[in-house]
Each structure stands twice: as structure tokens, then as C-alpha cells.
Amino acid sequence: MILTLLVTVFMPFFWFGEKRAPHTIPKAPNANFQPMSAKSMEEMLNAAVPTDKKNHIYVIVIDVSGEIP
């Protein structure tokens, strides 16, 4: 009998916005744009998850910038 273990991984990231020091955000490898909000960062990171892993890896960006969108 083969037992398959399915693991779900939540990957939390934090968005600091303009309050981050230094005020530059490192560019992600293979990124076409720099994220300007927590939402755009989450979309960019989710797009980087390989298709065969999308059911098991969830990217969550927590906005700690203090800004109200």
C-alpha cells in the first residue's frame, strides 16, 4: 500500500510599504514589475508558484504598512 501525504503550505509575507527602510524594495528574480501594494505583491508571488504546486502552496501577504487602501 502506498500512502500519499498531501501537505498544504501557507507562505506568509509582510508588506511594509513606504515605511520600509531603506525605501527600496529588492526586485524579485524574473519579475516584470515592482509591487506597489500588498495586493500586487500577493498576485506576483502567487503567479510564481509552479502550476503543479498551486493546490498545495498558498501565498498570503499581510499588510503592516499602516495605510488604509
N, C-alpha and C positions, 0 to 999 in steps of 0.2 A: 504494500500500500504506500502510495506517495502522498505525503502531506504537504500541501502548498500553504505557505504562510503569506498572507497579504498584509502588508504594513502600509498605513497611511501616515505620511509625514507632513506636519504643518511647519512651514518655514516662516517665522516672524521676522520682519524687518521694521526699522523705525525710520520715520520721515521727520527730520528736524527743520526743514525749510530754510529760510534765510538766517535763522539764528545759529546755524551750524558754523563752527569756526575751524579752519579758515572757511571763508564764504564760497569755496568752490566745491562742487560735488565731483568726486572721481568719476571719470567716464567708464561705463561698463564696456567690457570687450564686445565687439561686434554690434554695438548699439548705434542706431541711426540717429538718435536724438537724446538729449539730456532730459530727464524727467523734471517737470516744473511743479509737480504736486504729488501728494501721496497716491492719488488715484492713477496718475500716469506712470508712476514708479511701479505700482502693483501690476498694471497692464503690461509693462515692459518685462517685468520679471516672470509673469505667467506665460508670456509669449516665448520665453527662453527655456521653459520646461519641455523636454522631449515629448513628442506625441504619445509614445508608448508608456510614459510615466504620468500623464495628466490625471489619471484616475487615482493616483496614489500620492502625488505631491501637490500641496496647496500652499500658495504664497499668500501671506497676509501682511499688509503694510499698515502699521499703527502710526497715526499722525500725532506726533508730540510737539508740533510746531507752535501750538497755542493759537493758530489762526483759524478763524471760522470760515469754511468755504462757502 
